[in-house]
Amino acid sequence: MGRTVVVLGGGISGLAASYHLSRAPCPPKVVLVEASERLGGWIRSVRGPGGAIFELGPRGIRPAGALGARTLLLVSELGLDSEVLPVRGDHPAAKNRFLYVGGALHALPSGLRGLFRPSPPFSKPLFWAGLRELTAPRGKDPDETVHSFAQRRLGPEVASLAMDSLCRGVFAGNSRELSVRSCFPSLFQAEQTHRSVLLGLLLGAGQSPQPDSALISQARAERWSQWSLRGGLETLPQALNTHLTSRGVRILRGQPVCGLSLQADRRWKVSLGDSSLDADHVISAVPASVLGKLLPAEAAPLARALSAITAVSVAVVNLQYRGARLPVQGFGHLVPSSEDPGVLGIVYDSVAFPEQDGSPPGLRVTVMLGGSWLQTLEARGAVFSQELLQQQAQEAAATQLGLKEPPSHCLVHLHKNCIPQYTLGHWQKLEAATQFLASQRLPLTLAGASYEGVAVNDCIESGRQAAARVLGSEPDS
Ligand SMILES: Cc1cc2nc3c(=O)[nH]c(=O)nc-3n(C[C@H](O)[C@H](O)[C@H](O)COP(=O)(O)OP(=O)(O)OC[C@H]3O[C@@H](n4cnc5c(N)ncnc54)[C@H](O)[C@@H]3O)c2cc1C
């Protein structure tokens, strides 16, 4: 009888793991178990008036690097090439990014010449930060917060304005708590290997082998900065669902896993409330803290390491305006915590993907709320009303972008614990988990945003690698 692999969680990580398992020459029996009635996890696209698309989660995927290329390969294998909406290198959404500081929008310098020009809100041209970086000694600690790393290498302004904002934009997190080693491994590695991040990034670029396809070549030739899909990014999990079903993968929805126990024959019993599944191997693609609660008592050390990986919440407010114009054209802007503790940034969705504006078209922007403002309210047990979040977002759009008229359409979603936080020492939690799994020879493999990257590309890669490990083949690097 063939092996049975049960995959926990039908977000993009669990779907990717199931996809790669199902394509093996001799595939195991695969059962994907998802708690909700929908697949895709945080990837969710909603159609609004006139067919406009509103992304409640991710809205753009980066094509760069080996992982970006692999996701494009997946897109082609699923037959989605004609649905791809690229943002080409010469487009304003690829070239222009802004910081909102001191009550004004500031364009981040682009290109080499930009480094030599004065670039407010920074007091000196960024060339000086670059010079400091090239000459700063290598750090000695096994890990460091993003803030401390940036301050040491690039100076206090870059740390408190640029890196603080970047951490808010990518992780909705605090640069004084997040780990540079785990959140920005390429920066950490560049310093370790070449003493300087700039040197490391320059000398180390383009070394990893990358897959090729017509879509990947097009993305390279046109220097795409990101891409989406015509009907929204949720088209990707939907296509994976169709593909998996055609390959005989059993998909159970609306079935929260409520416990895992190891039987005498070292097979898992996966409890689903009223029923259960037997599995030779489990791939977990649910958040680490969720898995921590499902594990049996004999895996307590693993459960402790996983439960220490926390996550933060983000309120996503999609706004659409009729007849309105943005003061600038670009991807969007980020807001450092010193400027506003609650507004992480605003994405100008219509600039990157005007095809999704609906008919008649209306300007779409998304305000991301989070940070210490949300954390403090959450810690106080505050009940978040839709009105409060909408008001906060509209005020930000009015103050920061001059969008003072009421929006014609608004969606408000509070995503609880949606972004894992790789805080200082995250690598030690991963090491403790990996060591426990190896020493106990547990038939369990971890995948998902909780471990080694939160971007959609990272999650898809984590699913691919988990599948390769289960199939007994090391994934190609
Ligand atoms: C607001 C927001 C914006 C983002 N923007 C971007 C972006 O622009 N670009 C980008 O690359 N990335 C972005 N990301 C990150 C990226 O979308 C996520 O990290 C990624 O989708 C996570 O996928 P996952 O499968 O690992 O986890 P999840 O999406 O969390 O999936 C886990 C699944 O497990 C299920 N589950 C939970 N408990 C159980 C249980 N007990 N039993 C069974 N199933 C269970 C859940 O219902 C869920 O479907 C964004 C994330 C958010 C929240």
The ligand as an SDF file (V2000), in Angstrom:
LIG
                    3D

 53 58  0  0  0  0  0  0  0  0999 V2000
   -2.0750   41.9640    4.6650 C   0  0  0  0  0  0  0  0  0  0  0  0
   -0.9580   41.1610    4.0480 C   0  0  0  0  0  0  0  0  0  0  0  0
   -0.2940   41.6450    2.9240 C   0  0  0  0  0  0  0  0  0  0  0  0
    0.7270   40.8950    2.3400 C   0  0  0  0  0  0  0  0  0  0  0  0
    1.3360   41.3730    1.2130 N   0  0  0  0  0  0  0  0  0  0  0  0
    2.2340   40.5950    0.5670 C   0  0  0  0  0  0  0  0  0  0  0  0
    2.7070   40.9680   -0.7220 C   0  0  0  0  0  0  0  0  0  0  0  0
    2.3020   41.9970   -1.2790 O   0  0  0  0  0  0  0  0  0  0  0  0
    3.6100   40.1490   -1.3290 N   0  0  0  0  0  0  0  0  0  0  0  0
    4.0350   38.9860   -0.7630 C   0  0  0  0  0  0  0  0  0  0  0  0
    4.8570   38.2810   -1.3690 O   0  0  0  0  0  0  0  0  0  0  0  0
    3.5670   38.5890    0.4500 N   0  0  0  0  0  0  0  0  0  0  0  0
    2.6740   39.3490    1.1140 C   0  0  0  0  0  0  0  0  0  0  0  0
    2.1520   38.9280    2.3080 N   0  0  0  0  0  0  0  0  0  0  0  0
    2.6420   37.6780    2.9280 C   0  0  0  0  0  0  0  0  0  0  0  0
    1.9820   36.4050    2.3830 C   0  0  0  0  0  0  0  0  0  0  0  0
    0.7370   36.6840    1.8120 O   0  0  0  0  0  0  0  0  0  0  0  0
    1.7840   35.3710    3.4950 C   0  0  0  0  0  0  0  0  0  0  0  0
    2.9520   35.2300    4.2690 O   0  0  0  0  0  0  0  0  0  0  0  0
    1.4120   34.0140    2.9160 C   0  0  0  0  0  0  0  0  0  0  0  0
    0.2370   34.1090    2.1390 O   0  0  0  0  0  0  0  0  0  0  0  0
    1.2510   32.9900    4.0410 C   0  0  0  0  0  0  0  0  0  0  0  0
    0.9320   31.7340    3.4750 O   0  0  0  0  0  0  0  0  0  0  0  0
    0.9080   30.4010    4.3470 P   0  0  0  0  0  0  0  0  0  0  0  0
    0.2950   29.3330    3.5190 O   0  0  0  0  0  0  0  0  0  0  0  0
    2.2570   30.1320    4.9110 O   0  0  0  0  0  0  0  0  0  0  0  0
   -0.0150   30.7410    5.5950 O   0  0  0  0  0  0  0  0  0  0  0  0
   -1.5710   31.0850    5.6690 P   0  0  0  0  0  0  0  0  0  0  0  0
   -1.9780   31.9060    4.5240 O   0  0  0  0  0  0  0  0  0  0  0  0
   -1.7700   31.6110    7.0560 O   0  0  0  0  0  0  0  0  0  0  0  0
   -2.2840   29.6600    5.5380 O   0  0  0  0  0  0  0  0  0  0  0  0
   -2.4190   28.7850    6.6260 C   0  0  0  0  0  0  0  0  0  0  0  0
   -3.7260   28.0300    6.4420 C   0  0  0  0  0  0  0  0  0  0  0  0
   -3.8760   27.1090    7.5290 O   0  0  0  0  0  0  0  0  0  0  0  0
   -5.2300   27.0870    7.9060 C   0  0  0  0  0  0  0  0  0  0  0  0
   -5.3120   26.5920    9.2820 N   0  0  0  0  0  0  0  0  0  0  0  0
   -5.0280   27.2390   10.4320 C   0  0  0  0  0  0  0  0  0  0  0  0
   -5.2540   26.4300   11.4860 N   0  0  0  0  0  0  0  0  0  0  0  0
   -5.6580   25.2410   10.9890 C   0  0  0  0  0  0  0  0  0  0  0  0
   -6.0420   23.9910   11.5640 C   0  0  0  0  0  0  0  0  0  0  0  0
   -6.0600   23.8110   12.8940 N   0  0  0  0  0  0  0  0  0  0  0  0
   -6.4200   22.9800   10.7340 N   0  0  0  0  0  0  0  0  0  0  0  0
   -6.4110   23.1300    9.3910 C   0  0  0  0  0  0  0  0  0  0  0  0
   -6.0800   24.3070    8.7890 N   0  0  0  0  0  0  0  0  0  0  0  0
   -5.7020   25.3350    9.5810 C   0  0  0  0  0  0  0  0  0  0  0  0
   -5.6760   28.5300    7.7590 C   0  0  0  0  0  0  0  0  0  0  0  0
   -7.0890   28.6090    7.6500 O   0  0  0  0  0  0  0  0  0  0  0  0
   -4.9570   28.9350    6.4730 C   0  0  0  0  0  0  0  0  0  0  0  0
   -5.7320   28.6970    5.3220 O   0  0  0  0  0  0  0  0  0  0  0  0
    1.1120   39.6480    2.9150 C   0  0  0  0  0  0  0  0  0  0  0  0
    0.4440   39.1640    4.0420 C   0  0  0  0  0  0  0  0  0  0  0  0
   -0.5840   39.8940    4.6030 C   0  0  0  0  0  0  0  0  0  0  0  0
   -1.3160   39.3360    5.7950 C   0  0  0  0  0  0  0  0  0  0  0  0
  1  2  1  0
  2  3  1  0
  2 52  2  0
  3  4  2  0
  4  5  1  0
  4 50  1  0
  5  6  2  0
  6  7  1  0
  6 13  1  0
  7  8  2  0
  7  9  1  0
  9 10  1  0
 10 11  2  0
 10 12  1  0
 12 13  2  0
 13 14  1  0
 14 15  1  0
 14 50  1  0
 15 16  1  0
 16 17  1  0
 16 18  1  0
 18 19  1  0
 18 20  1  0
 20 21  1  0
 20 22  1  0
 22 23  1  0
 23 24  1  0
 24 25  2  0
 24 26  1  0
 24 27  1  0
 27 28  1  0
 28 29  2  0
 28 30  1  0
 28 31  1  0
 31 32  1  0
 32 33  1  0
 33 34  1  0
 33 48  1  0
 34 35  1  0
 35 36  1  0
 35 46  1  0
 36 37  1  0
 36 45  1  0
 37 38  2  0
 38 39  1  0
 39 40  1  0
 39 45  2  0
 40 41  1  0
 40 42  2  0
 42 43  1  0
 43 44  2  0
 44 45  1  0
 46 47  1  0
 46 48  1  0
 48 49  1  0
 50 51  2  0
 51 52  1  0
 52 53  1  0
M  END
$$$$
